[in-house]
């Protein structure tokens, strides 16, 4: 059984795809830059001085002490 052209000669396939089917070539290029960017971009961001923001609080802080009752809203 013969192997597909891409796995037997990937550079030759990419050269053919750049001339005959550029959409396939560009989709392969964009698809490979995703995992590379996932690994390299955080280090590049920190090198330029960008810091991660503080995490968003997941609960409302509970005040200490007795609750202050509002004044001036009596219905009577």
PDB file of N, CA, C and O in Angstrom:
ATOM      1  N   UNK A   1       0.849  -1.173   0.000  1.00  0.00           N
ATOM      2  CA  UNK A   1       0.000   0.000   0.000  1.00  0.00           C
ATOM      3  C   UNK A   1       0.894   1.236   0.000  1.00  0.00           C
ATOM      4  O   UNK A   1       1.863   1.299   0.756  1.00  0.00           O
ATOM      5  N   UNK A   2       0.582   2.199  -0.827  1.00  0.00           N
ATOM      6  CA  UNK A   2       1.416   3.394  -0.919  1.00  0.00           C
ATOM      7  C   UNK A   2       1.044   4.399   0.164  1.00  0.00           C
ATOM      8  O   UNK A   2      -0.096   4.454   0.625  1.00  0.00           O
ATOM      9  N   UNK A   3       2.033   5.186   0.554  1.00  0.00           N
ATOM     10  CA  UNK A   3       1.794   6.206   1.572  1.00  0.00           C
ATOM     11  C   UNK A   3       1.284   7.479   0.901  1.00  0.00           C
ATOM     12  O   UNK A   3       1.619   7.733  -0.256  1.00  0.00           O
ATOM     13  N   UNK A   4       0.501   8.265   1.581  1.00  0.00           N
ATOM     14  CA  UNK A   4       0.049   9.532   0.997  1.00  0.00           C
ATOM     15  C   UNK A   4       1.232  10.454   0.702  1.00  0.00           C
ATOM     16  O   UNK A   4       2.287  10.355   1.329  1.00  0.00           O
ATOM     17  N   UNK A   5       1.038  11.335  -0.246  1.00  0.00           N
ATOM     18  CA  UNK A   5       2.119  12.219  -0.669  1.00  0.00           C
ATOM     19  C   UNK A   5       2.601  13.134   0.457  1.00  0.00           C
ATOM     20  O   UNK A   5       3.794  13.424   0.550  1.00  0.00           O
ATOM     21  N   UNK A   6       1.707  13.580   1.291  1.00  0.00           N
ATOM     22  CA  UNK A   6       2.116  14.518   2.330  1.00  0.00           C
ATOM     23  C   UNK A   6       3.107  13.888   3.299  1.00  0.00           C
ATOM     24  O   UNK A   6       4.093  14.526   3.667  1.00  0.00           O
ATOM     25  N   UNK A   7       2.868  12.652   3.717  1.00  0.00           N
ATOM     26  CA  UNK A   7       3.728  12.031   4.728  1.00  0.00           C
ATOM     27  C   UNK A   7       5.025  11.500   4.140  1.00  0.00           C
ATOM     28  O   UNK A   7       6.016  11.374   4.860  1.00  0.00           O
ATOM     29  N   UNK A   8       5.045  11.187   2.852  1.00  0.00           N
ATOM     30  CA  UNK A   8       6.290  10.682   2.268  1.00  0.00           C
ATOM     31  C   UNK A   8       7.237  11.819   1.906  1.00  0.00           C
ATOM     32  O   UNK A   8       8.445  11.702   2.113  1.00  0.00           O
ATOM     33  N   UNK A   9       6.712  12.911   1.370  1.00  0.00           N
ATOM     34  CA  UNK A   9       7.552  14.071   1.010  1.00  0.00           C
ATOM     35  C   UNK A   9       6.810  15.352   1.376  1.00  0.00           C
ATOM     36  O   UNK A   9       6.181  15.960   0.509  1.00  0.00           O
ATOM     37  N   UNK A  10       6.866  15.773   2.622  1.00  0.00           N
ATOM     38  CA  UNK A  10       6.056  16.926   3.040  1.00  0.00           C
ATOM     39  C   UNK A  10       6.490  18.240   2.392  1.00  0.00           C
ATOM     40  O   UNK A  10       5.627  19.054   2.065  1.00  0.00           O
ATOM     41  N   UNK A  11       7.784  18.482   2.191  1.00  0.00           N
ATOM     42  CA  UNK A  11       8.201  19.753   1.589  1.00  0.00           C
ATOM     43  C   UNK A  11       7.788  19.844   0.127  1.00  0.00           C
ATOM     44  O   UNK A  11       7.388  20.905  -0.352  1.00  0.00           O
ATOM     45  N   UNK A  12       7.889  18.723  -0.574  1.00  0.00           N
ATOM     46  CA  UNK A  12       7.452  18.718  -1.973  1.00  0.00           C
ATOM     47  C   UNK A  12       5.943  18.948  -2.059  1.00  0.00           C
ATOM     48  O   UNK A  12       5.479  19.659  -2.950  1.00  0.00           O
ATOM     49  N   UNK A  13       5.171  18.353  -1.142  1.00  0.00           N
ATOM     50  CA  UNK A  13       3.733  18.565  -1.115  1.00  0.00           C
ATOM     51  C   UNK A  13       3.399  20.025  -0.821  1.00  0.00           C
ATOM     52  O   UNK A  13       2.508  20.595  -1.451  1.00  0.00           O
ATOM     53  N   UNK A  14       4.106  20.634   0.130  1.00  0.00           N
ATOM     54  CA  UNK A  14       3.837  22.032   0.460  1.00  0.00           C
ATOM     55  C   UNK A  14       4.173  22.952  -0.715  1.00  0.00           C
ATOM     56  O   UNK A  14       3.474  23.941  -0.937  1.00  0.00           O
ATOM     57  N   UNK A  15       5.221  22.646  -1.464  1.00  0.00           N
ATOM     58  CA  UNK A  15       5.554  23.437  -2.648  1.00  0.00           C
ATOM     59  C   UNK A  15       4.468  23.298  -3.710  1.00  0.00           C
ATOM     60  O   UNK A  15       4.077  24.285  -4.333  1.00  0.00           O
ATOM     61  N   UNK A  16       3.978  22.074  -3.918  1.00  0.00           N
ATOM     62  CA  UNK A  16       2.881  21.866  -4.863  1.00  0.00           C
ATOM     63  C   UNK A  16       1.610  22.590  -4.408  1.00  0.00           C
ATOM     64  O   UNK A  16       0.915  23.205  -5.216  1.00  0.00           O
ATOM     65  N   UNK A  17       1.316  22.511  -3.108  1.00  0.00           N
ATOM     66  CA  UNK A  17       0.106  23.149  -2.584  1.00  0.00           C
ATOM     67  C   UNK A  17       0.195  24.663  -2.676  1.00  0.00           C
ATOM     68  O   UNK A  17      -0.829  25.326  -2.843  1.00  0.00           O
ATOM     69  N   UNK A  18       1.397  25.227  -2.571  1.00  0.00           N
ATOM     70  CA  UNK A  18       1.521  26.683  -2.674  1.00  0.00           C
ATOM     71  C   UNK A  18       1.170  27.178  -4.075  1.00  0.00           C
ATOM     72  O   UNK A  18       0.695  28.302  -4.236  1.00  0.00           O
ATOM     73  N   UNK A  19       1.401  26.344  -5.088  1.00  0.00           N
ATOM     74  CA  UNK A  19       1.075  26.748  -6.464  1.00  0.00           C
ATOM     75  C   UNK A  19      -0.339  26.358  -6.860  1.00  0.00           C
ATOM     76  O   UNK A  19      -1.054  27.150  -7.475  1.00  0.00           O
ATOM     77  N   UNK A  20      -0.744  25.155  -6.515  1.00  0.00           N
ATOM     78  CA  UNK A  20      -2.010  24.627  -7.009  1.00  0.00           C
ATOM     79  C   UNK A  20      -3.193  24.912  -6.080  1.00  0.00           C
ATOM     80  O   UNK A  20      -4.282  25.239  -6.551  1.00  0.00           O
ATOM     81  N   UNK A  21      -2.988  24.791  -4.788  1.00  0.00           N
ATOM     82  CA  UNK A  21      -4.076  24.969  -3.819  1.00  0.00           C
ATOM     83  C   UNK A  21      -3.576  25.810  -2.649  1.00  0.00           C
ATOM     84  O   UNK A  21      -3.257  25.273  -1.589  1.00  0.00           O
ATOM     85  N   UNK A  22      -3.505  27.134  -2.840  1.00  0.00           N
ATOM     86  CA  UNK A  22      -2.954  27.976  -1.763  1.00  0.00           C
ATOM     87  C   UNK A  22      -3.798  27.983  -0.489  1.00  0.00           C
ATOM     88  O   UNK A  22      -3.263  28.229   0.591  1.00  0.00           O
ATOM     89  N   UNK A  23      -5.087  27.723  -0.587  1.00  0.00           N
ATOM     90  CA  UNK A  23      -5.916  27.699   0.619  1.00  0.00           C
ATOM     91  C   UNK A  23      -5.474  26.577   1.555  1.00  0.00           C
ATOM     92  O   UNK A  23      -5.485  26.748   2.774  1.00  0.00           O
ATOM     93  N   UNK A  24      -5.086  25.437   0.996  1.00  0.00           N
ATOM     94  CA  UNK A  24      -4.610  24.324   1.825  1.00  0.00           C
ATOM     95  C   UNK A  24      -3.302  24.710   2.508  1.00  0.00           C
ATOM     96  O   UNK A  24      -3.109  24.441   3.694  1.00  0.00           O
ATOM     97  N   UNK A  25      -2.412  25.337   1.757  1.00  0.00           N
ATOM     98  CA  UNK A  25      -1.125  25.738   2.326  1.00  0.00           C
ATOM     99  C   UNK A  25      -1.310  26.736   3.468  1.00  0.00           C
ATOM    100  O   UNK A  25      -0.715  26.582   4.535  1.00  0.00           O
ATOM    101  N   UNK A  26      -2.134  27.755   3.243  1.00  0.00           N
ATOM    102  CA  UNK A  26      -2.327  28.761   4.285  1.00  0.00           C
ATOM    103  C   UNK A  26      -3.050  28.184   5.495  1.00  0.00           C
ATOM    104  O   UNK A  26      -2.783  28.595   6.624  1.00  0.00           O
ATOM    105  N   UNK A  27      -3.959  27.238   5.280  1.00  0.00           N
ATOM    106  CA  UNK A  27      -4.629  26.623   6.430  1.00  0.00           C
ATOM    107  C   UNK A  27      -3.646  25.777   7.238  1.00  0.00           C
ATOM    108  O   UNK A  27      -3.750  25.715   8.463  1.00  0.00           O
ATOM    109  N   UNK A  28      -2.696  25.128   6.573  1.00  0.00           N
ATOM    110  CA  UNK A  28      -1.670  24.381   7.309  1.00  0.00           C
ATOM    111  C   UNK A  28      -0.750  25.321   8.079  1.00  0.00           C
ATOM    112  O   UNK A  28      -0.370  25.022   9.211  1.00  0.00           O
ATOM    113  N   UNK A  29      -0.392  26.445   7.483  1.00  0.00           N
ATOM    114  CA  UNK A  29       0.475  27.410   8.166  1.00  0.00           C
ATOM    115  C   UNK A  29      -0.226  27.996   9.387  1.00  0.00           C
ATOM    116  O   UNK A  29       0.361  28.069  10.466  1.00  0.00           O
ATOM    117  N   UNK A  30      -1.479  28.412   9.220  1.00  0.00           N
ATOM    118  CA  UNK A  30      -2.227  28.987  10.340  1.00  0.00           C
ATOM    119  C   UNK A  30      -2.462  27.932  11.426  1.00  0.00           C
ATOM    120  O   UNK A  30      -2.405  28.243  12.615  1.00  0.00           O
ATOM    121  N   UNK A  31      -2.726  26.691  11.020  1.00  0.00           N
ATOM    122  CA  UNK A  31      -2.945  25.624  11.983  1.00  0.00           C
ATOM    123  C   UNK A  31      -1.715  25.291  12.803  1.00  0.00           C
ATOM    124  O   UNK A  31      -1.835  24.913  13.968  1.00  0.00           O
ATOM    125  N   UNK A  32      -0.532  25.426  12.214  1.00  0.00           N
ATOM    126  CA  UNK A  32       0.683  25.130  12.975  1.00  0.00           C
ATOM    127  C   UNK A  32       1.123  26.295  13.858  1.00  0.00           C
ATOM    128  O   UNK A  32       1.838  26.081  14.837  1.00  0.00           O
ATOM    129  N   UNK A  33       0.715  27.518  13.536  1.00  0.00           N
ATOM    130  CA  UNK A  33       1.115  28.645  14.369  1.00  0.00           C
ATOM    131  C   UNK A  33       0.323  28.704  15.685  1.00  0.00           C
ATOM    132  O   UNK A  33       0.772  29.343  16.637  1.00  0.00           O
ATOM    133  N   UNK A  34      -0.836  28.056  15.753  1.00  0.00           N
ATOM    134  CA  UNK A  34      -1.629  28.068  16.977  1.00  0.00           C
ATOM    135  C   UNK A  34      -0.907  27.463  18.170  1.00  0.00           C
ATOM    136  O   UNK A  34      -0.752  28.137  19.188  1.00  0.00           O
ATOM    137  N   UNK A  35      -0.460  26.211  18.081  1.00  0.00           N
ATOM    138  CA  UNK A  35       0.257  25.629  19.222  1.00  0.00           C
ATOM    139  C   UNK A  35       1.578  26.338  19.527  1.00  0.00           C
ATOM    140  O   UNK A  35       1.983  26.422  20.687  1.00  0.00           O
ATOM    141  N   UNK A  36       2.245  26.845  18.499  1.00  0.00           N
ATOM    142  CA  UNK A  36       3.496  27.576  18.728  1.00  0.00           C
ATOM    143  C   UNK A  36       3.210  28.855  19.501  1.00  0.00           C
ATOM    144  O   UNK A  36       3.949  29.200  20.422  1.00  0.00           O
ATOM    145  N   UNK A  37       2.138  29.564  19.132  1.00  0.00           N
ATOM    146  CA  UNK A  37       1.779  30.794  19.827  1.00  0.00           C
ATOM    147  C   UNK A  37       1.345  30.517  21.268  1.00  0.00           C
ATOM    148  O   UNK A  37       1.606  31.321  22.163  1.00  0.00           O
ATOM    149  N   UNK A  38       0.692  29.391  21.488  1.00  0.00           N
ATOM    150  CA  UNK A  38       0.244  29.036  22.832  1.00  0.00           C
ATOM    151  C   UNK A  38       1.416  28.895  23.794  1.00  0.00           C
ATOM    152  O   UNK A  38       1.295  29.216  24.976  1.00  0.00           O
ATOM    153  N   UNK A  39       2.540  28.419  23.292  1.00  0.00           N
ATOM    154  CA  UNK A  39       3.716  28.227  24.133  1.00  0.00           C
ATOM    155  C   UNK A  39       4.552  29.498  24.241  1.00  0.00           C
ATOM    156  O   UNK A  39       5.078  29.798  25.313  1.00  0.00           O
ATOM    157  N   UNK A  40       4.682  30.251  23.145  1.00  0.00           N
ATOM    158  CA  UNK A  40       5.647  31.352  23.121  1.00  0.00           C
ATOM    159  C   UNK A  40       5.066  32.714  23.504  1.00  0.00           C
ATOM    160  O   UNK A  40       5.808  33.558  24.006  1.00  0.00           O
ATOM    161  N   UNK A  41       3.799  32.958  23.293  1.00  0.00           N
ATOM    162  CA  UNK A  41       3.254  34.301  23.536  1.00  0.00           C
ATOM    163  C   UNK A  41       3.283  34.760  24.993  1.00  0.00           C
ATOM    164  O   UNK A  41       3.567  35.935  25.226  1.00  0.00           O
ATOM    165  N   UNK A  42       3.010  33.915  25.990  1.00  0.00           N
ATOM    166  CA  UNK A  42       3.103  34.417  27.372  1.00  0.00           C
ATOM    167  C   UNK A  42       4.497  34.927  27.732  1.00  0.00           C
ATOM    168  O   UNK A  42       4.622  35.930  28.434  1.00  0.00           O
ATOM    169  N   UNK A  43       5.538  34.256  27.267  1.00  0.00           N
ATOM    170  CA  UNK A  43       6.895  34.714  27.557  1.00  0.00           C
ATOM    171  C   UNK A  43       7.201  36.022  26.846  1.00  0.00           C
ATOM    172  O   UNK A  43       7.879  36.888  27.399  1.00  0.00           O
ATOM    173  N   UNK A  44       6.702  36.171  25.619  1.00  0.00           N
ATOM    174  CA  UNK A  44       6.920  37.412  24.871  1.00  0.00           C
ATOM    175  C   UNK A  44       6.175  38.567  25.530  1.00  0.00           C
ATOM    176  O   UNK A  44       6.702  39.676  25.617  1.00  0.00           O
ATOM    177  N   UNK A  45       4.934  38.311  26.000  1.00  0.00           N
ATOM    178  CA  UNK A  45       4.171  39.361  26.687  1.00  0.00           C
ATOM    179  C   UNK A  45       4.899  39.848  27.933  1.00  0.00           C
ATOM    180  O   UNK A  45       4.995  41.053  28.168  1.00  0.00           O
ATOM    181  N   UNK A  46       5.412  38.918  28.729  1.00  0.00           N
ATOM    182  CA  UNK A  46       6.111  39.311  29.954  1.00  0.00           C
ATOM    183  C   UNK A  46       7.414  40.033  29.642  1.00  0.00           C
ATOM    184  O   UNK A  46       7.838  40.887  30.421  1.00  0.00           O
ATOM    185  N   UNK A  47       8.054  39.717  28.534  1.00  0.00           N
ATOM    186  CA  UNK A  47       9.293  40.405  28.142  1.00  0.00           C
ATOM    187  C   UNK A  47       9.018  41.865  27.799  1.00  0.00           C
ATOM    188  O   UNK A  47       9.880  42.720  28.001  1.00  0.00           O
ATOM    189  N   UNK A  48       7.828  42.156  27.282  1.00  0.00           N
ATOM    190  CA  UNK A  48       7.468  43.537  26.963  1.00  0.00           C
ATOM    191  C   UNK A  48       6.853  44.273  28.149  1.00  0.00           C
ATOM    192  O   UNK A  48       6.495  45.443  28.013  1.00  0.00           O
ATOM    193  N   UNK A  49       6.717  43.622  29.315  1.00  0.00           N
ATOM    194  CA  UNK A  49       6.244  44.289  30.517  1.00  0.00           C
ATOM    195  C   UNK A  49       4.764  44.130  30.786  1.00  0.00           C
ATOM    196  O   UNK A  49       4.255  44.745  31.724  1.00  0.00           O
ATOM    197  N   UNK A  50       4.049  43.336  30.010  1.00  0.00           N
ATOM    198  CA  UNK A  50       2.630  43.118  30.244  1.00  0.00           C
ATOM    199  C   UNK A  50       2.470  42.116  31.375  1.00  0.00           C
ATOM    200  O   UNK A  50       3.079  41.046  31.347  1.00  0.00           O
ATOM    201  N   UNK A  51       1.660  42.449  32.365  1.00  0.00           N
ATOM    202  CA  UNK A  51       1.457  41.556  33.505  1.00  0.00           C
ATOM    203  C   UNK A  51       0.038  41.003  33.464  1.00  0.00           C
ATOM    204  O   UNK A  51      -0.859  41.611  32.880  1.00  0.00           O
ATOM    205  N   UNK A  52      -0.155  39.859  34.082  1.00  0.00           N
ATOM    206  CA  UNK A  52      -1.477  39.267  34.165  1.00  0.00           C
ATOM    207  C   UNK A  52      -2.333  40.068  35.150  1.00  0.00           C
ATOM    208  O   UNK A  52      -1.832  40.496  36.190  1.00  0.00           O
ATOM    209  N   UNK A  53      -3.615  40.276  34.838  1.00  0.00           N
ATOM    210  CA  UNK A  53      -4.471  41.029  35.765  1.00  0.00           C
ATOM    211  C   UNK A  53      -4.774  40.203  37.013  1.00  0.00           C
ATOM    212  O   UNK A  53      -4.613  38.983  37.027  1.00  0.00           O
ATOM    213  N   UNK A  54      -5.221  40.907  38.068  1.00  0.00           N
ATOM    214  CA  UNK A  54      -5.626  40.219  39.290  1.00  0.00           C
ATOM    215  C   UNK A  54      -6.841  39.345  38.988  1.00  0.00           C
ATOM    216  O   UNK A  54      -7.673  39.717  38.161  1.00  0.00           O
ATOM    217  N   UNK A  55      -6.954  38.201  39.637  1.00  0.00           N
ATOM    218  CA  UNK A  55      -8.115  37.348  39.377  1.00  0.00           C
ATOM    219  C   UNK A  55      -9.405  38.009  39.850  1.00  0.00           C
ATOM    220  O   UNK A  55      -9.411  38.751  40.833  1.00  0.00           O
ATOM    221  N   UNK A  56     -10.482  37.735  39.151  1.00  0.00           N
ATOM    222  CA  UNK A  56     -11.794  38.269  39.508  1.00  0.00           C
ATOM    223  C   UNK A  56     -12.283  37.551  40.756  1.00  0.00           C
ATOM    224  O   UNK A  56     -12.219  36.323  40.816  1.00  0.00           O
ATOM    225  N   UNK A  57     -12.779  38.295  41.772  1.00  0.00           N
ATOM    226  CA  UNK A  57     -13.263  37.622  42.985  1.00  0.00           C
ATOM    227  C   UNK A  57     -14.485  36.766  42.679  1.00  0.00           C
ATOM    228  O   UNK A  57     -15.366  37.178  41.923  1.00  0.00           O
ATOM    229  N   UNK A  58     -14.537  35.587  43.260  1.00  0.00           N
ATOM    230  CA  UNK A  58     -15.640  34.674  43.011  1.00  0.00           C
ATOM    231  C   UNK A  58     -16.761  34.814  44.030  1.00  0.00           C
ATOM    232  O   UNK A  58     -17.823  34.221  43.845  1.00  0.00           O
ATOM    233  N   UNK A  59     -16.559  35.583  45.103  1.00  0.00           N
ATOM    234  CA  UNK A  59     -17.613  35.795  46.090  1.00  0.00           C
ATOM    235  C   UNK A  59     -17.540  37.240  46.581  1.00  0.00           C
ATOM    236  O   UNK A  59     -16.513  37.906  46.454  1.00  0.00           O
ATOM    237  N   UNK A  60     -18.628  37.694  47.131  1.00  0.00           N
ATOM    238  CA  UNK A  60     -18.701  39.042  47.675  1.00  0.00           C
ATOM    239  C   UNK A  60     -18.104  39.019  49.079  1.00  0.00           C
ATOM    240  O   UNK A  60     -18.410  38.109  49.850  1.00  0.00           O
ATOM    241  N   UNK A  61     -17.262  39.992  49.438  1.00  0.00           N
ATOM    242  CA  UNK A  61     -16.686  39.955  50.788  1.00  0.00           C
ATOM    243  C   UNK A  61     -17.759  40.200  51.854  1.00  0.00           C
ATOM    244  O   UNK A  61     -18.551  41.136  51.745  1.00  0.00           O
ATOM    245  N   UNK A  62     -17.773  39.360  52.870  1.00  0.00           N
ATOM    246  CA  UNK A  62     -18.746  39.477  53.953  1.00  0.00           C
ATOM    247  C   UNK A  62     -18.195  40.462  54.974  1.00  0.00           C
ATOM    248  O   UNK A  62     -17.101  40.256  55.501  1.00  0.00           O
ATOM    249  N   UNK A  63     -18.946  41.545  55.264  1.00  0.00           N
ATOM    250  CA  UNK A  63     -18.445  42.517  56.237  1.00  0.00           C
ATOM    251  C   UNK A  63     -18.459  41.934  57.651  1.00  0.00           C
ATOM    252  O   UNK A  63     -19.267  41.066  57.982  1.00  0.00           O
ATOM    253  N   UNK A  64     -17.551  42.434  58.459  1.00  0.00           N
ATOM    254  CA  UNK A  64     -17.506  41.993  59.852  1.00  0.00           C
ATOM    255  C   UNK A  64     -18.312  42.963  60.705  1.00  0.00           C
ATOM    256  O   UNK A  64     -18.462  44.134  60.356  1.00  0.00           O
ATOM    257  N   UNK A  65     -18.819  42.475  61.805  1.00  0.00           N
ATOM    258  CA  UNK A  65     -19.575  43.312  62.730  1.00  0.00           C
ATOM    259  C   UNK A  65     -21.056  43.322  62.398  1.00  0.00           C
ATOM    260  O   UNK A  65     -21.495  42.654  61.462  1.00  0.00           O
ATOM    261  N   UNK A  66     -21.845  44.100  63.188  1.00  0.00           N
ATOM    262  CA  UNK A  66     -23.291  44.123  62.963  1.00  0.00           C
ATOM    263  C   UNK A  66     -23.633  44.921  61.703  1.00  0.00           C
ATOM    264  O   UNK A  66     -22.887  45.799  61.269  1.00  0.00           O
ATOM    265  N   UNK A  67     -24.787  44.579  61.136  1.00  0.00           N
ATOM    266  CA  UNK A  67     -25.248  45.245  59.919  1.00  0.00           C
ATOM    267  C   UNK A  67     -25.853  46.600  60.281  1.00  0.00           C
ATOM    268  O   UNK A  67     -26.596  46.724  61.255  1.00  0.00           O
ATOM    269  N   UNK A  68     -25.520  47.613  59.477  1.00  0.00           N
ATOM    270  CA  UNK A  68     -26.063  48.948  59.685  1.00  0.00           C
ATOM    271  C   UNK A  68     -27.434  49.016  59.032  1.00  0.00           C
ATOM    272  O   UNK A  68     -27.585  48.709  57.849  1.00  0.00           O
ATOM    273  N   UNK A  69     -28.463  49.434  59.835  1.00  0.00           N
ATOM    274  CA  UNK A  69     -29.817  49.525  59.292  1.00  0.00           C
ATOM    275  C   UNK A  69     -29.987  50.894  58.632  1.00  0.00           C
ATOM    276  O   UNK A  69     -29.636  51.910  59.233  1.00  0.00           O
ATOM    277  N   UNK A  70     -30.516  50.941  57.414  1.00  0.00           N
ATOM    278  CA  UNK A  70     -30.720  52.226  56.750  1.00  0.00           C
ATOM    279  C   UNK A  70     -31.788  53.063  57.453  1.00  0.00           C
ATOM    280  O   UNK A  70     -32.736  52.524  58.025  1.00  0.00           O
ATOM    281  N   UNK A  71     -31.626  54.356  57.402  1.00  0.00           N
ATOM    282  CA  UNK A  71     -32.554  55.276  58.062  1.00  0.00           C
ATOM    283  C   UNK A  71     -33.401  56.002  57.016  1.00  0.00           C
ATOM    284  O   UNK A  71     -32.932  56.255  55.906  1.00  0.00           O
ATOM    285  N   UNK A  72     -34.650  56.338  57.368  1.00  0.00           N
ATOM    286  CA  UNK A  72     -35.495  57.136  56.512  1.00  0.00           C
ATOM    287  C   UNK A  72     -36.320  56.373  55.508  1.00  0.00           C
ATOM    288  O   UNK A  72     -36.889  56.986  54.604  1.00  0.00           O
ATOM    289  N   UNK A  73     -36.413  55.058  55.625  1.00  0.00           N
ATOM    290  CA  UNK A  73     -37.208  54.282  54.678  1.00  0.00           C
ATOM    291  C   UNK A  73     -38.352  53.564  55.361  1.00  0.00           C
ATOM    292  O   UNK A  73     -38.776  52.508  54.892  1.00  0.00           O
ATOM    293  N   UNK A  74     -38.860  54.099  56.443  1.00  0.00           N
ATOM    294  CA  UNK A  74     -39.949  53.447  57.154  1.00  0.00           C
ATOM    295  C   UNK A  74     -41.246  53.671  56.403  1.00  0.00           C
ATOM    296  O   UNK A  74     -41.482  54.771  55.905  1.00  0.00           O
ATOM    297  N   UNK A  75     -42.096  52.654  56.310  1.00  0.00           N
ATOM    298  CA  UNK A  75     -43.374  52.748  55.620  1.00  0.00           C
ATOM    299  C   UNK A  75     -44.458  53.322  56.502  1.00  0.00           C
ATOM    300  O   UNK A  75     -45.545  53.589  55.990  1.00  0.00           O
ATOM    301  N   UNK A  76     -44.252  53.528  57.753  1.00  0.00           N
ATOM    302  CA  UNK A  76     -45.300  53.974  58.643  1.00  0.00           C
ATOM    303  C   UNK A  76     -45.262  55.457  58.859  1.00  0.00           C
ATOM    304  O   UNK A  76     -46.090  55.996  59.593  1.00  0.00           O
TER     305      UNK A  76
END
